[in-house]
Amino acid sequence: MKKKYKRLSFEERIIIETLLKENKTKSYIAKQVNRNRSTITKELKLWLLKPTDIYKADLAHWYALENNKIKRTQDKINSHPRLKIFIYRSLLKGTSPELMAGQIKVLYPNDPIMSISYESIYKHIYRFRQSTLGKKLIKLLPYHHHKRRDKRKYGIKKTRIKDQVSDDRPKYIEERLEAGHLEGDLMIGVARKSAIGTIVDRKTRFLIIVKINNRKSKTVTHEFVKLLNKQPQYLRKTITYDNGIEMANHKWLSKKTGMDIYFAHPYSSWERGTNENTNGLIRRFLPKGTDFNNISMEELKNIENNLNNRPRKVLGFKTPNQMRSEEINKMNQTKA
């Protein structure tokens, strides 16, 4: 008589997560949970497409439960497992729905299944916000709130920064053909009482982490100016920022650095996608809940050096430091 298949339990998934952290093989893990190796392989294929992907037992288990329920009405995400896994995996990396929607357009331009708006992603996450899974998904959002805020109050019509420029950013900046076009942001610490600044080059991915004492506009822009003015002029041409009020002093920053300042459109984080991705990498060192007031400049510098010396697939497996050196050498040859 053929043995009936039994789905993986939450306890088994906990063991899988633990052994993965210990770098155990799939065969070893299968023996420990008394399962076929194919069962473990199938489970991990859903979540670990790349070496940097993360397996979390609780999210994997709730996904399995939700996926096996008889659904009364299914949204597009629930209807297509491939799309659902992409979105859940992106949430684990700290990617915002706005950036996910932008990434999907780039990665799957001709695939109708892999096509979704950021608003549909938010609706999926908040659809059952009181459920255990709903609460877990909301917590994975970069800026999580128990209830979805009304975009009519917080959206396009609410302009808090005077004279900001969003529509006139030159198209060639999007093409990443030259270094010196930067993106900037603040990463907020626990209870929104601390923050650090991040600046990253769109082409080379070279990162600058800025330690700040508070989130006041004058404080933030003064600290940005200090570090930006240490860079050669040809490596600081423009900066694209989000709509945070800390950049209200942007005209002063532009005057002191000689840089043009642009602002991403509301709900369009993909316009600063390099910065969003880099912030996700920083979160591996400084997870949500970190009090940045307790992080020293030396620690921030170590993180900065680590990421600037890490090979990137998007750079042909060169490091940001190597790419930056190439840009400096090209400029020196031009001057010679």
N, C-alpha and C positions, 0 to 999 in steps of 0.2 A: 504493500500500500504506500502510495506516494505521501511523503511528509508534507503537511500543510504549512505554507509560508507564514511566518509570524513577523509583523512589522517591528522595526527597531524601537526599543523603549527609550524613554528619556534617560534612564540610568545608563543604558548602553551608549547613548550619545555622549553622556558626560565622560565615560571611559575613553571614547574615541577622541574627544577634545583634549583630554589630559595626556593621552599617549602621543597625539600629534605634536603637542608642545615639547614632548621629550624626543621628538624626531624618530619615533618608531615607524617601522615599515607597515604597509597594509597587511601583509601576511601575519606579522606579529600581532597587530591589533585584532585581526580576525580570530586568531587563536584565543586571545584574552576574553573576547565576548562570545566565543563559541559560535561563530558565524562563518559562512563561506566567504572567501576573499572577494568574490564578485559582489556580495552584498555591500561590503565596505567600499569597494571601488565605485559602485553605483552611487552610494551616498556622497562620497567625496567629490565625484565628478560634478555634482550640482553646484558645489561651493568653491572648489579649489581649481580654477582654470589656470591661474598664474601663481608663481611662488609667493607673491605678496598678498594673495587672498587669505581670508581669515575664516576658520570654522568655529561657530558658536553653537553649542549644544542646544541652548534654550530656543534660539531663533530657528534652528534647523528642525527641532521637534515641533514647534508651533506651526511652522510652514507645512510639515508633513500632515499634521492633524487637519489644518485648514484645507489642504489640497485634497484630502480624502473625504471631506464632508460632502453630502449632497447639497449643493448650493441652490438656494431658491432663485436668486437672480445673480448673475455674474457680471462684474464689470470687465473691461478689456484685460486688465492685469490678471484677474483670476481665471480668465478664459484661456490665457496663453502662458504656460509654465515657463517658456524660455524668456519671455518679457518679465515675468514675475521674479525669476531668479536674478536677472540683470539688475532690477530695481532693488531687491533686497540685498544683494551683494554690494551695490553702490552705497546703500544706507549704512552698511557695516563699515565702509571706508570713510564715512562722514560726509558723503557727497550730498549736496542739496538737490531737491527736485528740479529746480531751474537748470542746474548744471547737467543733471541726468538727461533732461529733455534735449539739451543742446548736444550732448555727447552721442545720444542715440541717432540724431539726425546726421551726424558726421560718420559714425561707424556703420550705420545701416541705411544708406540713402535711398535704396530701392526695395526695401523690405517693408510691406504694409503692416505686418504683424509687429515689427520693431519700430513702431511710430506712436508717440504719445505726447501729450502736452503736460507741462508741469502741474497745471491745475488738476488734471485727471489723477496724477500721482498723489497730490495732496488729498483729493477726495477719497482715494483708496485708503490712505493712511488714517484719515480721520473718520472714516465711515462707521467703524465700530470702536470709537475711542475708549469706551468703558471696558472693552474686553481685554484680557491679558495680553494678547498679541498686539492689539491696538496701542496699548500703553507702551509696549516695548518698541514698536515702530516709531511712535512719537518721540521717545527718548533718544532715538538714533538721529533725529533731525538736527542739523547744526544749531538752529534756534527753535527749541521745542516749547510749545505752549499746550496746555491742556485742551484749549479750544482753538480752532482756527480763527485768526483775527480777520475782521471784515476789511477786505482790501479797499473798500470805498472810503474807509477812514484813514488807512495807512498806505494807500497806493499812490498812483500817479498824480492825483490832484493836490497832494500834500507836499509842497515844496518848502523845505526848511533851509536850504542852502542858497544864498543869493548869488546870482550870476553864474550858476553852474552850466557847463557845456556838455551836452550828451550827443547831439545829432551831428556834430561837425568833425568827429574824429576821422582823420584821413583813412581811406580804405587800405593803403599800403601797410598800415600798422597791423592790420589783421593778417597779413601775409607772412609776418615773422621773417622778413628778408634781411633785416638789419637789427643789430643790438642797440640798446639804449632806450627802447620803449618798455616802460615798466608798468607793473600793476601793484596796487597797495591796498592794505586792509588792516583792521584790528582784530585780534583774537581775544575774546572775552573770557575772563577767569570766573571762578566760582562766585555765585551770588552777584555777578556783574560788578564786582568791586575792584577788579584788577584787569589789566590788559597788557598785551604786547603788540607792537606793530610788525607787519611783514611787508617787505618789498621784494618783488621778483621780476627778473628780466624775461620778457615774452619769448625771446629767441634762445638765449643761452641757459635759461632757468636758474641763473645765479641768484642766490637768496641773501637778503640782508634782514636780520632780525633786530628790531628796535625796542630797547627797554624804555618804558615810560612810567612815570610816577602816578599819573592820573589821566583821565580821558578828556580833559578840557582841550579845546581846539588849539589854543596857543601852546600848551605843553606838547601836544602831539606833533604839530607842524614844526616847532622849534627842534625837537629831537630828530624828525625826518630830515630837516635842513642840515643838521650837523653831519649826519652820515651820508646824505646824498652829495654834499659838496666835497666829500673826500674822494668821490668817483670822478674819473675824467669826464669832461663835458660831452664827448661823443658817446659815452655810456649812460648819459642821463638826458634824454631828449624830451620824452613825454612820460606822464604817469596817468593811468586810468584807475580811478578809485570807485568804491561803492558810494552809497548815499548817506553814509554815517555823518552825523552832525559834527564829529571831531574834525572834519575837513572844511568847516565854515570859514577858516582862515586861509583858504586855498590861494587867494590872490597874493597874499604875503609870501607864501611858499613859492609860488611861481616867480615872483620878483626876485627872491633871494637865490633861487637855483637856476633861473633862466629856462625852466621847463614849462611846457604847456600841460595844463591839468584838464583831464576829461573825466566825466562821471558816467558810470554804466547806467543804462536805463533801468527803472524799477522792475523787479522780478526778471532780470536778465543777467544772472550771475555768469552765464557762459561768455559774456563779453570780457570777463576777467577770469577765465577758466584756469589759466596757469596758476594764478594766485590761490584759487579755491583748492586745486589739487595739491599745491605745496602746503597749504594750511592743514590738509588731511595728513600729509607726511609728518608734519610737526606734531600733530596730535598723537602720533605713536610714541613720542617721547614725553609729551605733556598732555595727558588725556583730559577729557572734560571733567570738571571738578577741581582742576589745579588752581591754586592761588598763586598767580604770577608774582605777587609781592614777595613771595618766599623763594623765588628763583633768581639766582645770582646772574650777573652779566657773564661770568665765566661759563656757567652752565648753558646759557643761551648761545654763547660763542661756540661751544663744543657741538651743539645741535646744528648750528649754522655750518660749521666746517664738515660735519658728518654728511649733511645733505649736499653740500657743494662738491664733495669728493665721491659721491655715489654715482655709479654709471646709470644712465637712463636709456631705456629702449628708444624713446622718442628722439634722442640725440645720437642714435646709432651706437649706443652703449659707450659714448663718451661721458665725461663728467661735466657739470656746469663750469667748474674751474678750468677744464681743458678748453671748453668752448669760449670762455671769456678770454683766455690767453691767446687763442687764435684770432679773436677780434682785435685785441691789442696789437698783436704782431702785424695784422693787415693794415692797421692804422699807421703803425710805425714805418712800414714799407712804403705806404702812400706818401708820407711826409718826406722820406728819404729820396 
